[in-house]
């Protein structure tokens, strides 16, 4: 995965900032050893057309599907509170134009709870090992943020939090 990201960096002519979400973030930052078939990404800054062009070029060179890096996670981006930028963690990779981040621990946990597929349960096991009380409070803050527009997602987070015995108030 790092080789593909380095090649993507080489194809870019302008700076680009991306938040990696999901499996790629789990592997590159949170220590998961599982495989992933795609890279879920949110563009923070940069030219989306140039990024898409570079993604297609890398796909051809590495025999990957054209959508190996996908913006499909945008459908879940509403989960992120307005200040989620403050919790981003920069990945320390030798890149020049491409700057990669992962979500903070609490935001990653909230995204995993809402998605809640088999691999998300495995990822949550890894993430929860490092949760501080402050992180738990942040997950609850995300739950309260989401409740205003997606009560179903907020309820899913609430059930998870209650199951773990965290205080919600």
C-alpha positions in Angstrom: 0.0 0.0 0.0 2.8 2.4 0.8 4.4 1.8 -2.6 1.1 2.6 -4.3 0.7 5.8 -2.3 4.3 6.8 -3.1 3.6 6.3 -6.8 0.4 8.4 -6.4 2.5 11.1 -4.8 4.9 11.1 -7.9 2.0 11.5 -10.3 0.7 14.7 -8.6 1.9 18.1 -9.8 0.1 20.1 -7.1 -0.2 19.6 -3.3 -3.0 17.4 -2.2 -4.2 16.6 1.3 -6.3 13.5 2.0 -7.8 11.8 5.0 -7.5 8.0 4.8 -10.5 6.3 6.4 -11.3 2.7 7.0 -9.0 -0.2 6.2 -6.2 1.9 4.9 -6.1 4.0 8.1 -6.4 0.8 10.2 -3.3 -0.7 8.4 -1.1 2.3 8.0 -1.7 3.9 11.4 -3.8 1.9 13.8 -1.8 -1.4 13.5 -4.3 -3.7 11.8 -2.7 -6.6 9.9 -5.7 -7.4 7.7 -5.9 -6.7 3.9 -8.0 -4.1 2.2 -9.1 -4.0 -1.4 -9.5 -0.3 -1.7 -8.5 3.0 0.0 -11.3 5.1 1.4 -10.4 8.8 1.2 -11.7 12.2 1.9 -10.1 15.1 0.0 -9.3 18.0 2.3 -7.4 20.2 -0.1 -6.3 19.8 -3.7 -7.5 19.5 -7.2 -10.0 16.6 -7.4 -9.6 16.2 -11.2 -5.8 15.9 -10.9 -6.1 13.5 -8.1 -8.6 11.3 -10.1 -6.2 11.4 -13.1 -3.3 10.3 -10.9 -5.4 7.5 -9.3 -6.2 6.1 -12.7 -2.6 6.2 -13.8 -1.5 4.4 -10.7 -4.3 1.9 -11.2 -3.0 1.0 -14.7 0.6 0.7 -13.5 -0.3 -1.5 -10.6 -3.1 -3.5 -12.2 -5.6 -2.1 -9.8 -9.2 -1.2 -10.4 -9.7 2.5 -11.4 -11.5 3.1 -8.1 -8.8 1.6 -5.9 -9.0 5.0 -4.0 -12.6 5.9 -3.5 -14.5 8.8 -2.2 -17.5 6.7 -1.4 -16.9 7.3 2.3 -18.2 10.8 1.7 -21.6 9.3 2.4 -20.6 8.9 6.0 -18.6 12.1 6.4 -21.5 13.9 8.1 -20.6 11.8 11.2 -17.6 14.0 11.6 -18.1 17.0 13.8 -17.1 20.4 12.5 -13.9 20.4 14.5 -12.7 17.0 13.3 -9.7 18.6 11.6 -8.3 19.3 15.1 -8.0 15.5 15.7 -6.4 14.5 12.4 -3.1 12.7 12.7 -0.6 13.2 9.9 1.0 10.0 8.5 4.8 10.0 8.5 5.5 8.8 5.0 8.2 10.0 2.6 5.9 11.9 0.3 6.4 15.3 -1.5 3.0 16.6 -2.8 0.6 14.2 -1.1 -0.1 14.8 2.6 -2.0 11.9 4.2 -3.9 12.0 7.5 -6.1 9.6 9.5 -9.0 10.4 11.6 -8.5 10.8 15.3 -9.2 7.7 17.4 -12.7 8.7 18.5 -13.8 9.7 15.0 -12.4 6.4 13.6 -14.3 4.5 16.2 -17.6 6.4 15.4 -17.2 5.6 11.7 -16.6 2.0 12.4 -19.6 1.7 14.7 -21.9 3.2 12.1 -20.6 1.0 9.3 -20.5 -2.1 11.6 -19.5 -4.8 9.1 -17.5 -7.9 10.1 -14.1 -6.2 9.5 -15.3 -3.1 11.5 -15.9 -5.3 14.5 -12.3 -6.6 14.2 -11.0 -3.0 13.8 -13.0 -1.9 16.8 -11.2 -4.5 18.9 -7.9 -2.8 17.9 -9.1 0.7 18.4 -10.8 0.2 21.7 -7.5 -1.0 23.3 -6.1 2.5 23.1 -9.2 4.5 24.1 -8.7 7.1 26.8 -11.6 8.6 28.8 -11.2 11.7 26.7 -11.6 9.6 23.5 -14.8 8.0 25.0 -16.2 11.5 25.7 -15.4 12.5 22.1 -17.3 9.4 20.7 -20.3 10.5 22.8 -19.9 14.1 21.5 -19.9 12.6 17.9 -23.1 10.7 18.8 -24.7 13.9 20.0 -23.6 15.7 16.9 -25.1 13.0 14.7 -28.4 12.8 16.6 -29.6 16.0 15.0 -29.7 14.7 11.5 -29.2 10.9 11.6 -30.9 9.6 14.7 -30.5 6.0 13.4 -26.7 6.4 13.4 -26.7 8.1 16.8 -28.8 5.2 18.2 -26.3 2.7 16.8 -23.4 4.6 18.5 -25.5 4.9 21.7 -26.2 1.1 21.8 -22.5 0.4 21.3 -21.4 2.9 24.0 -24.0 1.5 26.5 -22.9 -2.0 25.8 -19.3 -1.0 26.6 -20.5 0.5 29.9 -19.4 4.1 29.0 -21.2 7.0 30.7 -23.2 9.0 28.2 -23.7 12.0 30.4 
